[in-house]
Amino acid sequence: MHGDAAERVSLADALREAEVSRREKKKNPAIAAGLSLIFNGLGQAYNGQFVRGVLVLLGSLLGLFVMIVPGVAIWLWGGYDAYRTAKGMNEGLVPYRETSPLAIVAFVAVWAVTIFALSAASAMLLVAMGQQGML
């Protein structure tokens, strides 16, 4: 990805980059950052850090739930972290970790389930507050 703001990172791009990463033992920092900004934490999964990606996801969602600013800050930090880690792997400063296409697909599934569960919980909370006359 080179600078064009109109370009988007898709799941197909992530899977294609995962295969290139496995073959060439290189990461694309722009793809890592883009993935993490679109699906918070996915850039970490692309970098082979699945658990770290889940932590970024949960941290940003918790931050968004408590206050918007901490959630956005964690989300943006996740994009920066994914970029910095991918670049560090390419430079030999961070140990290289394989990118598993299965881990990317699994992370997107975890992301979707988490978003759905939080949305359902929020809806139930709003209904309960409405029944209590709190709204």
Residue frames as qw, qx, qy, qz and C-alpha x, y, z in Angstrom:
[[0.000, 0.890, 0.456, 0.000, 0.00, 0.00, 0.00],
 [0.452, 0.034, 0.034, 0.891, 1.45, 3.30, -1.01],
 [0.087, -0.176, -0.171, 0.965, -0.08, 6.49, 0.37],
 [0.284, -0.267, -0.488, -0.781, -3.41, 6.55, -1.54],
 [0.305, -0.046, 0.595, -0.742, -6.07, 7.23, 1.08],
 [0.734, 0.132, -0.144, -0.651, -8.72, 5.70, -1.18],
 [0.543, 0.198, -0.815, -0.029, -7.07, 2.28, -0.94],
 [0.729, -0.439, 0.215, -0.479, -8.63, -0.11, 1.56],
 [0.044, 0.332, -0.937, 0.099, -7.24, -3.17, 3.25],
 [0.815, -0.096, -0.188, -0.539, -9.53, -6.16, 2.86],
 [0.806, -0.325, 0.477, -0.129, -9.51, -9.61, 4.42],
 [0.895, 0.408, 0.096, 0.149, -8.39, -10.95, 1.03],
 [0.304, 0.819, -0.357, 0.331, -5.44, -8.51, 1.12],
 [0.484, -0.640, 0.524, -0.285, -4.59, -9.71, 4.62],
 [0.929, -0.037, 0.368, -0.024, -4.66, -13.37, 3.57],
 [0.740, 0.624, -0.061, 0.244, -2.56, -12.63, 0.46],
 [0.052, 0.820, -0.436, 0.367, -0.05, -10.65, 2.55],
 [0.745, -0.459, 0.446, -0.187, 0.04, -13.48, 5.11],
 [0.946, 0.214, 0.194, 0.146, 1.12, -15.89, 2.37],
 [0.483, 0.759, -0.216, 0.379, 3.76, -13.43, 1.07],
 [0.341, -0.768, 0.428, -0.333, 4.97, -12.92, 4.64],
 [0.897, -0.242, 0.367, -0.047, 5.33, -16.68, 5.16],
 [0.858, 0.430, 0.089, 0.267, 7.23, -17.11, 1.89],
 [0.427, 0.708, -0.170, 0.537, 9.52, -14.08, 2.15],
 [0.609, -0.405, -0.447, 0.515, 9.81, -13.84, 5.95],
 [0.129, 0.098, -0.030, 0.986, 8.93, -10.14, 5.66],
 [0.044, 0.666, 0.667, -0.330, 6.01, -8.13, 6.98],
 [0.159, 0.546, 0.319, 0.758, 4.32, -5.19, 5.28],
 [0.166, -0.225, -0.511, 0.813, 4.15, -2.45, 7.98],
 [0.310, 0.015, -0.143, -0.940, 1.47, -0.50, 6.08],
 [0.600, -0.209, -0.673, -0.378, -0.75, -3.60, 5.83],
 [0.443, -0.238, -0.736, 0.453, -0.19, -4.34, 9.54],
 [0.008, 0.177, 0.305, -0.936, -1.18, -0.79, 10.53],
 [0.422, -0.035, -0.367, -0.828, -4.14, -0.69, 8.14],
 [0.559, -0.238, -0.783, -0.137, -5.50, -3.99, 9.38],
 [0.337, -0.289, -0.658, 0.608, -5.23, -2.86, 12.99],
 [0.129, 0.145, 0.107, -0.975, -6.98, 0.42, 12.25],
 [0.524, -0.088, -0.504, -0.681, -9.84, -1.26, 10.35],
 [0.835, -0.366, -0.387, -0.141, -10.25, -4.23, 12.74],
 [0.223, -0.795, 0.452, -0.337, -8.57, -3.14, 15.97],
 [0.660, -0.432, 0.609, -0.084, -5.98, -5.79, 16.81],
 [0.913, 0.368, 0.174, -0.020, -5.92, -7.56, 13.42],
 [0.402, 0.805, -0.408, 0.153, -2.53, -6.05, 12.59],
 [0.375, -0.567, 0.696, -0.230, -1.11, -7.81, 15.63],
 [0.869, 0.087, 0.468, -0.138, -2.61, -11.11, 14.43],
 [0.713, 0.691, -0.111, 0.047, -1.00, -10.48, 11.01],
 [0.116, 0.765, -0.584, 0.246, 2.30, -10.01, 12.85],
 [0.658, 0.043, -0.743, 0.117, 1.84, -13.41, 14.50],
 [0.053, 0.078, -0.631, 0.770, 0.75, -11.93, 17.86],
 [0.362, -0.449, -0.704, -0.415, -2.80, -13.29, 18.16],
 [0.451, -0.580, -0.582, 0.349, -3.14, -12.84, 21.94],
 [0.231, -0.288, -0.065, 0.927, -1.74, -9.29, 21.75],
 [0.143, -0.212, -0.510, -0.821, -4.32, -8.54, 19.05],
 [0.432, -0.569, -0.686, -0.138, -7.15, -9.80, 21.23],
 [0.416, -0.506, -0.391, 0.647, -5.84, -7.63, 24.09],
 [0.074, -0.080, 0.192, 0.975, -5.77, -4.56, 21.82],
 [0.297, -0.389, -0.654, -0.577, -9.33, -5.37, 20.71],
 [0.484, -0.601, -0.625, 0.119, -10.63, -5.80, 24.25],
 [0.375, -0.372, -0.223, 0.819, -8.70, -2.79, 25.57],
 [0.019, -0.061, -0.294, -0.954, -10.01, -0.48, 22.88],
 [0.393, -0.472, -0.645, -0.454, -13.60, -1.71, 23.26],
 [0.495, -0.562, -0.542, 0.382, -13.43, -1.40, 27.03],
 [0.266, -0.243, -0.044, 0.932, -11.96, 2.08, 26.63],
 [0.165, -0.250, -0.471, -0.830, -14.74, 3.03, 24.20],
 [0.464, -0.551, -0.680, -0.139, -17.32, 1.72, 26.64],
 [0.460, -0.527, -0.397, 0.595, -15.91, 3.64, 29.62],
 [0.062, 0.816, -0.017, -0.575, -15.03, 6.82, 27.74],
 [0.755, 0.649, 0.089, 0.015, -14.47, 7.40, 24.06],
 [0.152, 0.889, -0.431, 0.032, -10.99, 8.94, 24.33],
 [0.462, -0.492, 0.738, 0.002, -9.20, 5.97, 25.98],
 [0.799, 0.260, 0.542, -0.023, -10.75, 3.55, 23.50],
 [0.576, 0.816, -0.021, 0.036, -9.71, 5.64, 20.50],
 [0.097, -0.828, 0.552, -0.020, -6.23, 6.10, 21.99],
 [0.638, -0.247, 0.729, 0.018, -5.78, 2.32, 22.41],
 [0.765, 0.532, 0.363, -0.013, -7.16, 1.71, 18.91],
 [0.385, 0.894, -0.226, 0.044, -4.69, 4.20, 17.36],
 [0.329, -0.669, 0.666, -0.021, -1.86, 2.82, 19.49],
 [0.812, 0.059, 0.580, -0.012, -2.73, -0.64, 18.12],
 [0.682, 0.723, 0.085, 0.068, -2.21, 0.62, 14.57],
 [0.081, 0.876, -0.461, 0.114, 1.11, 2.20, 15.53],
 [0.598, -0.443, 0.663, -0.083, 2.19, -0.92, 17.42],
 [0.865, 0.300, 0.402, 0.028, 1.38, -3.19, 14.47],
 [0.515, 0.837, -0.137, 0.122, 3.38, -0.92, 12.13],
 [0.150, -0.803, 0.555, -0.157, 6.34, -0.66, 14.51],
 [0.748, -0.248, 0.612, -0.067, 6.39, -4.41, 15.18],
 [0.842, 0.478, 0.241, 0.076, 6.24, -5.34, 11.48],
 [0.347, 0.873, -0.293, 0.180, 9.04, -2.89, 10.72],
 [0.400, -0.670, 0.604, -0.163, 11.06, -4.24, 13.65],
 [0.878, 0.020, 0.477, -0.004, 10.62, -7.80, 12.39],
 [0.718, 0.679, 0.037, 0.147, 11.86, -6.77, 8.94],
 [0.159, 0.851, -0.417, 0.278, 14.92, -5.10, 10.48],
 [0.719, 0.066, -0.639, 0.266, 15.67, -8.06, 12.75],
 [0.063, -0.402, 0.458, -0.790, 15.00, -6.02, 15.91],
 [0.699, -0.109, 0.380, -0.595, 11.91, -8.05, 16.85],
 [0.330, -0.112, 0.928, 0.129, 11.85, -11.85, 16.48],
 [0.415, 0.092, -0.540, -0.726, 10.00, -12.84, 13.31],
 [0.466, 0.126, 0.782, -0.394, 6.72, -14.67, 13.87],
 [0.102, 0.193, 0.844, 0.491, 4.85, -16.57, 11.20],
 [0.456, 0.143, 0.062, -0.876, 1.61, -15.14, 9.88],
 [0.200, 0.171, 0.964, 0.027, -1.04, -17.80, 9.85],
 [0.291, -0.192, -0.454, -0.820, -3.98, -17.23, 7.47],
 [0.500, -0.447, -0.739, -0.059, -6.03, -19.37, 9.87],
 [0.338, -0.396, -0.459, 0.720, -5.12, -17.00, 12.75],
 [0.068, 0.038, -0.153, -0.985, -6.27, -14.03, 10.68],
 [0.458, -0.314, -0.621, -0.554, -9.61, -15.68, 9.90],
 [0.520, -0.433, -0.685, 0.272, -9.95, -16.76, 13.56],
 [0.208, -0.233, -0.278, 0.908, -9.21, -13.22, 14.73],
 [0.267, -0.132, -0.327, -0.897, -11.90, -11.77, 12.45],
 [0.554, -0.394, -0.697, -0.231, -14.32, -14.34, 13.91],
 [0.443, -0.384, -0.548, 0.597, -13.31, -13.36, 17.48],
 [0.040, -0.061, 0.007, 0.997, -13.69, -9.69, 16.52],
 [0.396, -0.263, -0.503, -0.722, -17.19, -10.25, 15.09],
 [0.571, -0.436, -0.694, 0.049, -18.37, -12.33, 18.07],
 [0.355, -0.287, -0.406, 0.792, -17.01, -9.73, 20.51],
 [0.123, -0.035, -0.152, -0.980, -18.71, -6.85, 18.69],
 [0.505, -0.337, -0.621, -0.495, -21.99, -8.81, 18.50],
 [0.544, -0.404, -0.667, 0.308, -21.86, -9.77, 22.19],
 [0.215, -0.233, -0.277, 0.907, -21.14, -6.20, 23.30],
 [0.259, -0.142, -0.340, -0.893, -23.89, -4.85, 21.05],
 [0.559, -0.398, -0.683, -0.252, -26.38, -7.36, 22.46],
 [0.468, -0.377, -0.564, 0.566, -25.33, -6.56, 26.05],
 [0.051, -0.084, -0.050, 0.994, -25.66, -2.82, 25.39],
 [0.397, -0.267, -0.504, -0.719, -29.12, -3.31, 23.88],
 [0.576, -0.440, -0.687, 0.046, -30.25, -5.37, 26.88],
 [0.348, -0.277, -0.395, 0.804, -28.87, -2.72, 29.24],
 [0.133, -0.054, -0.163, -0.976, -30.77, 0.02, 27.40],
 [0.522, -0.366, -0.621, -0.457, -34.00, -2.02, 27.51],
 [0.549, -0.410, -0.631, 0.363, -33.54, -2.67, 31.25],
 [0.194, -0.178, -0.213, 0.941, -32.86, 1.02, 31.91],
 [0.286, -0.196, -0.380, -0.858, -35.95, 1.94, 29.88],
 [0.576, -0.428, -0.672, -0.183, -38.10, -0.43, 31.93],
 [0.483, -0.397, -0.496, 0.603, -36.75, 1.11, 35.14],
 [0.031, 0.952, 0.300, 0.048, -37.63, 4.57, 33.89],
 [0.554, -0.550, 0.147, 0.608, -33.99, 5.61, 33.86],
 [0.396, 0.143, 0.485, 0.766, -34.04, 6.79, 30.23]]
